[in-house]
């Protein structure tokens, strides 16, 4: 089966700081792949290349049959619209209500009428079990609610691929499980491919089909979470607590 995402020998530096030193990985369609590792290992830098928020110094970034690092203009915009992105902080507009946050996306990128957009927003909020927050302000939401609503906004345009940058950072264990369960539902109910950047063991345990462990700009180990945890490499044993 052709990979949904394929990254080949990716290098990225910022000045003298070499962050990615030749990362290669593949993501199968309909699977959830977690990229784990400690702070500063290059996880967020890696995922930003998939939507060309960053350009590599060298290497290739493939999304389906499109090489993302070479796309420009409308072709790049069209591909980006098929990718959902959940930023670490949720990236909701605090000056807008929850509904207005959704409508900002739907009004610009669909031909839906106002009534149809309202129905779509209600459908998405129901999917994350927060339909009562339609008119709420983001400032009035808990951390877990913000993440769930940001996730729902991320799938508003029915993307084929979803990218998660530390989706459970700062959340309590109950909220971690709720958000992780939603990632599983994306795979099981919507057949969505996902890449999850995380250092959260519970999130990876619940959601990930496959784990790539990133250390100092290289993938040190790859496999199921159990296989990665059982690695005898000292860097992994330190990360997973021995």
C-alpha positions, 0 to 999 in steps of 0.5 A, a space after each residue: 500500500 502506498 504511504 499516505 506520508 513519506 519523509 525521506 532523509 530530512 535535514 533542517 538547521 536553524 543557524 548552527 543548530 542542526 535539528 533534523 539530521 536525516 529523518 526518514 519515516 512512512 505513515 500508512 493510510 488510515 493509521 495513527 503514527 506517534 512521533 515521541 521524544 524529549 523536548 528539543 528532539 525536533 518533533 514539532 519541526 518535523 511535523 511542520 514540514 508536512 504542511 510546508 510551514 517549514 522548508 527542509 534544507 535537504 530531503 523530501 516530504 511526500 503527501 500521497 503523490 505530491 512532493 510538499 516541499 516543492 509545491 507553490 501557490 494554488 497547488 500548495 493551498 489545495 493540498 493544505 486544505 486536505 490536511 487538518 492541524 491541531 496546534 499545541 495551544 489549540 489556536 482558537 481565536 479568543 475574540 470570537 465565539 466557538 461558533 464563529 471560530 468554526 464559521 471563520 473556516 467554513 465561510 472561507 473554504 466552502 460554498 455552504 449557506 449560513 444555515 448549512 454552516 450552522 448545521 455543520 458546526 452543530 454536527 462537529 460540536 456534537 461529535 466531540 460532545 460539546 454542543 452546548 458550547 456553541 455560543 461560548 467564548 474560548 476564555 470560558 472553556 477548560 483546557 480539555 474543552 479547548 483541545 476538543 473544540 480545536 480538534 473538531 475545527 481541524 476536521 471541519 473541511 473533512 481532511 484526509 490527514 490530521 496532524 496533532 502537535 502535543 494534543 494533550 500537553 497540560 491536560 489532566 488524565 481524564 482530558 488526556 483520555 478524552 482527546 486520545 479517544 477522539 483521535 482513535 475515533 478519527 481512525 475508526 469512524 472516519 478512516 483518517 490518517 494521523 500523525 501525533 507529536 507527543 511525549 505523553 505515554 497514555 496518549 500514545 498507548 491509546 491512540 498510536 498504531 506505530 511509534 517513531 522515537 526521535 532523539 537528537 534529530 534522528 529516529 532512534 527506534 520504530 515499531 509498536 509502543 510495546 516494541 519501542 518501550 522494550 528497546 535496550 537503547 539507554 536513551 529510550 530506557 531513560 525516557 520511559 523510566 527504565 
